[in-house]
Amino acid sequence: MSIKRKNIWITGASSGIGEACAYRYARQGTNLVLTATRADKLVEVREECIRLGAQCTILPYDLTDLEHIDELTDKAVAAFGKIDIVFLNAGISQRSKILETDGLVDEKIMTVNFFAPVKIAKRLLPDMIEQQGGTIAVTSSISGKFGFPLRSAYASSKFALYGFFETLHAEYYDRNIRVVMVCPGRIKTNISYNALEADGRKHARMDEGQDNGISADKAAKKIVNAIEKRKPEVLVGGKELLMVHIKRFFPGLARKMVRKIKTT
C-alpha cells in the first residue's frame, strides 16, 4: 500500500518515537497532523516535516483534558478531510512504588495512556468505517506484557490498551479496520526523564537502561514498516524483548526475573 498523500495523525509527536516516525512519513510525501503538549517543539517538528516533503499541520493539546478530545479529533479530521492512519503514541511513564504513589498520579497516567486514545479511537472509528477502512496504531510497551517494578499504573494502562484495541480489531476487522499494537522495549527517548514520581513530580533523569536503548529513528523504521503492512503487532527494542517470550512460555521464570530487575 503506497502511503504517499495518505493522511496520518500522530500523537506524542514532539519527541522520541513520534517525532522520528513523523520524519519517516514526511520523506514519503504524506499529509501529517501532529499533536503533543509542547507547542514550541511541535513548530520545529512541523518545519522539518515540511522541509522533508510533507504537508503538515499541528494541533498542540494536553491529553489529560478528556472533555475536549472530541473537538481535537474533529480538528485532526478537518485538517485534510479524513484520517487514514492514526498513531496513538503519546504516553507518560512512572517511577514509584504502589503504596507510595498518590492516587492522582495513577489517574493521570491512566488518562493520558488509556482513556485519551480510547476516546480518540471511538471518535474516529465511524469516519474510518464510512471511508471503507483505516489503520489505528497504538503504542503499548513490554510493560503491557508483564508487571514491572515502579510501573504499576503505567503497566496497567499498557495492559488495558491491548484489551481495548485487540477487541476493536476483532469487532471491526470486516469493515477494513486494522489495529497495529506497537510494543517498545528500551528506546533512547525522554520517557524516563518525563516519568512521574510518587508525588507527581518529573523523574528528571535518564534511566541507565533507557540510555542504552536503541535509537528512536531505528525504532521508527521498524514501526512505520509494520504500520504500512498493517501487522497486528510489532516488538521494538533489543535483548529485553526476550522477556516477552519468556513470560509467554515460562511465566514462573518471568516473575522471578522481574523481581530481580534493577530499579534504581
Phi, psi and omega per residue, in radians:
M1 nan 2.069 3.069
S2 -1.275 2.359 -3.136
I3 -1.885 0.139 3.085
K4 -1.033 2.259 -3.091
R5 1.143 0.214 2.937
K6 -1.214 2.631 -3.121
N7 -1.705 2.052 -2.999
I8 -2.183 2.245 3.103
W9 -1.948 2.205 3.136
I10 -2.121 2.191 2.991
T11 -1.687 2.720 -3.040
G12 1.163 0.705 -2.955
A13 -1.675 0.064 -3.057
S14 -1.536 -0.158 -3.133
S15 -2.852 3.048 2.992
G16 1.015 -2.431 -3.085
I17 -1.054 -0.749 -3.113
G18 -1.079 -0.781 3.114
E19 -1.119 -0.793 -3.128
A20 -1.094 -0.700 3.090
C21 -1.158 -0.670 3.115
A22 -1.021 -0.741 -3.136
Y23 -1.173 -0.662 3.119
R24 -1.163 -0.712 3.092
Y25 -1.187 -0.643 -3.118
A26 -1.059 -0.687 -3.132
R27 -1.132 -0.319 -3.138
Q28 -1.691 0.134 3.042
G29 1.313 0.575 -3.139
T30 -1.497 2.984 2.986
N31 -1.767 2.094 -2.997
L32 -1.968 2.411 2.925
V33 -2.045 2.162 -3.046
L34 -2.075 2.305 -3.140
T35 -2.230 2.427 3.009
A36 -2.916 2.988 -3.136
T37 -1.272 -0.691 -3.020
R38 -1.481 1.778 -3.102
A39 -1.136 -0.673 -3.103
D40 -1.102 -0.718 3.128
K41 -1.243 -0.618 3.100
L42 -1.073 -0.653 3.112
V43 -1.052 -0.752 3.127
E44 -1.111 -0.746 -3.141
V45 -1.145 -0.724 3.116
R46 -1.035 -0.791 -3.127
E47 -1.053 -0.705 3.128
E48 -1.208 -0.691 3.116
C49 -1.088 -0.722 3.107
I50 -1.125 -0.732 3.116
R51 -1.059 -0.592 -3.101
L52 -1.418 -0.180 3.047
G53 2.134 0.093 -3.124
A54 -1.675 2.745 2.752
Q55 -1.538 2.407 -2.983
C56 -2.587 2.320 3.013
T57 -2.217 2.667 -3.120
I58 -2.073 2.531 3.091
L59 -2.303 1.453 3.106
P60 -1.056 2.423 -3.102
Y61 -2.864 2.514 3.037
D62 -1.718 1.962 -3.034
L63 -1.263 -0.032 2.992
T64 -1.264 -0.279 3.118
D65 -1.550 1.510 -3.123
L66 -1.258 -0.435 -3.023
E67 -1.065 -0.604 -3.033
H68 -1.943 0.297 -3.119
I69 -1.168 -0.582 3.086
D70 -1.067 -0.680 3.113
E71 -1.155 -0.727 3.074
L72 -1.013 -0.812 -3.112
T73 -1.107 -0.716 3.108
D74 -1.095 -0.650 3.095
K75 -1.162 -0.673 3.115
A76 -1.097 -0.747 3.113
V77 -1.135 -0.740 -3.082
A78 -1.175 -0.409 -3.066
A79 -0.986 -0.737 3.139
F80 -2.285 0.177 3.059
G81 1.702 -0.441 3.091
K82 -2.920 2.910 3.040
I83 -2.051 2.106 3.083
D84 -1.518 -0.697 -3.128
I85 -2.352 2.247 2.987
V86 -2.029 2.305 3.093
F87 -1.965 1.752 -3.110
L88 -1.475 1.488 -2.937
N89 -1.832 -0.397 -3.045
A90 -1.054 2.481 3.122
G91 -2.961 2.893 3.142
I92 -2.395 2.401 -3.077
S93 -1.784 -2.964 -2.947
Q94 -2.596 2.620 3.051
R95 -2.504 1.275 -3.131
S96 -2.844 2.596 3.096
K97 -1.316 2.718 -3.024
I98 -0.958 -0.940 -3.040
L99 -1.247 -0.279 -3.136
E100 -1.634 -0.177 -3.006
T101 -1.523 2.178 3.064
D102 -1.065 2.440 -3.130
G103 -1.035 -0.521 3.119
L104 -1.167 -0.509 3.073
V105 -1.189 -0.782 3.073
D106 -0.979 -0.780 -3.096
E107 -1.159 -0.714 -3.133
K108 -1.121 -0.756 -3.135
I109 -1.119 -0.767 3.128
M110 -1.157 -0.618 3.134
T111 -1.112 -0.904 -3.084
V112 -1.211 -0.775 -2.991
N113 -1.451 -0.509 -3.054
F114 -2.080 -1.045 -3.011
F115 -1.148 -0.637 3.115
A116 -1.112 -0.898 3.105
P117 -1.104 -0.566 3.089
V118 -1.103 -0.804 -3.137
K119 -1.109 -0.729 3.111
I120 -1.065 -0.813 -3.111
A121 -1.089 -0.736 -3.117
K122 -1.180 -0.526 3.098
R123 -1.325 -0.647 -3.112
L124 -1.336 -0.548 -2.949
L125 -0.975 -0.801 3.132
P126 -1.034 -0.680 3.111
D127 -1.162 -0.715 3.132
M128 -1.115 -0.672 3.103
I129 -1.150 -0.754 -3.132
E130 -1.103 -0.624 -3.137
Q131 -1.514 0.168 3.020
Q132 1.236 0.553 2.995
G133 2.538 2.810 3.093
G134 -3.122 2.831 3.138
T135 -2.108 2.285 3.096
I136 -2.032 1.941 3.068
A137 -1.780 2.454 -3.033
V138 -2.364 2.255 3.091
T139 -1.498 1.939 2.976
S140 -1.723 -2.257 -3.097
S141 -3.099 2.803 2.969
I142 -1.115 -0.354 3.024
S143 -1.248 -0.140 2.998
G144 -1.555 0.041 3.113
K145 -1.881 -0.476 3.132
F146 -2.716 2.631 3.094
G147 -1.104 2.611 -3.014
F148 -2.496 2.317 -3.109
P149 -0.966 2.422 3.132
L150 1.227 0.275 -3.079
R151 -2.280 0.535 -2.991
S152 -0.983 -0.923 -3.136
A153 -1.248 -0.677 3.136
Y154 -1.075 -0.873 3.133
A155 -1.086 -0.697 3.130
S156 -1.052 -0.764 -3.129
S157 -1.139 -0.632 -3.113
K158 -1.325 -0.617 2.989
F159 -1.045 -0.790 -3.076
A160 -1.080 -0.630 3.109
L161 -1.036 -0.731 3.107
Y162 -1.055 -0.795 -3.112
G163 -1.065 -0.817 -3.088
F164 -1.226 -0.882 -2.981
F165 -1.362 -0.465 3.004
E166 -1.234 -0.559 3.031
T167 -1.159 -0.779 3.097
L168 -1.002 -0.770 3.138
H169 -1.032 -0.760 -3.122
A170 -1.171 -0.710 -3.056
E171 -1.284 -0.528 -3.019
Y172 -2.100 0.281 3.106
Y173 -1.018 -0.717 -3.090
D174 -1.286 -0.071 3.036
R175 -1.793 0.291 3.120
N176 1.151 0.564 3.019
I177 -1.728 2.226 3.132
R178 -2.135 2.465 3.096
V179 -1.992 2.295 3.063
V180 -1.998 1.978 3.103
M181 -1.526 2.045 -3.141
V182 -1.684 2.100 -3.001
C183 -2.124 1.537 -3.130
P184 -1.415 2.629 2.918
G185 -1.738 -2.110 -3.127
R186 -1.583 1.893 3.089
I187 -2.037 2.407 -3.085
K188 -1.341 1.525 3.106
T189 -2.308 -3.041 3.123
N190 -1.582 0.273 -3.029
I191 -1.093 -0.654 3.111
S192 -1.266 -0.626 3.116
Y193 -1.073 -0.696 -3.094
N194 -1.575 -0.019 -3.129
A195 -1.081 2.662 -3.124
L196 -1.608 2.388 3.010
E197 -1.561 -3.087 -2.989
A198 -0.990 -0.616 -3.095
D199 -1.696 0.112 3.104
G200 1.669 -0.112 3.079
R201 -1.280 2.735 3.098
K202 -1.211 2.495 3.056
H203 -1.060 -0.684 2.965
A204 1.080 0.492 2.992
R205 -2.707 2.694 -3.114
M206 -1.482 2.215 3.055
D207 -1.190 2.602 3.140
E208 -1.057 -0.786 -3.139
G209 -1.072 -0.721 3.122
Q210 -1.121 -0.738 -3.097
D211 -1.118 -0.464 3.141
N212 -1.685 0.123 -3.118
G213 -1.318 3.035 3.103
I214 -1.245 2.797 -3.113
S215 -1.220 2.703 3.092
A216 -1.088 -0.611 -3.136
D217 -1.172 -0.713 3.100
K218 -1.113 -0.710 3.088
A219 -1.120 -0.740 -3.101
A220 -1.088 -0.659 3.122
K221 -1.015 -0.775 -3.131
K222 -1.244 -0.673 -3.109
I223 -1.175 -0.841 -3.132
V224 -1.058 -0.703 3.099
N225 -1.080 -0.759 -3.140
A226 -1.142 -0.683 3.133
I227 -1.168 -0.731 3.124
E228 -1.081 -0.626 3.141
K229 -1.539 -0.031 3.109
R230 0.966 0.776 3.108
K231 -1.243 2.550 3.141
P232 -1.092 -0.579 -3.075
E233 -2.714 2.569 3.038
V234 -2.384 2.157 3.060
L235 -1.622 2.296 -3.045
V236 -2.306 2.162 3.105
G237 2.720 -2.648 -3.122
G238 -2.033 -2.463 -3.048
K239 -1.134 -0.334 3.127
E240 -1.097 -0.351 3.129
L241 -1.157 -0.302 3.084
L242 -1.026 -0.511 -3.133
M243 -1.068 -0.547 3.114
V244 -1.083 -0.738 -3.120
H245 -1.322 -0.615 3.076
I246 -1.105 -0.745 3.123
K247 -1.064 -0.676 -3.096
R248 -1.190 -0.757 -3.024
F249 -1.749 -0.411 -3.116
F250 -2.391 1.209 -3.036
P251 -1.051 -0.611 3.111
G252 -1.122 -0.764 3.094
L253 -1.118 -0.697 3.135
A254 -1.057 -0.756 3.129
R255 -1.092 -0.700 3.124
K256 -1.127 -0.724 3.128
M257 -1.151 -0.702 3.140
V258 -1.103 -0.661 3.127
R259 -1.079 -0.419 -3.083
K260 -1.705 0.056 -3.118
I261 -1.165 2.329 3.090
K262 -1.243 2.216 -3.038
T263 -2.010 0.074 3.137
T264 -2.221 nan nan
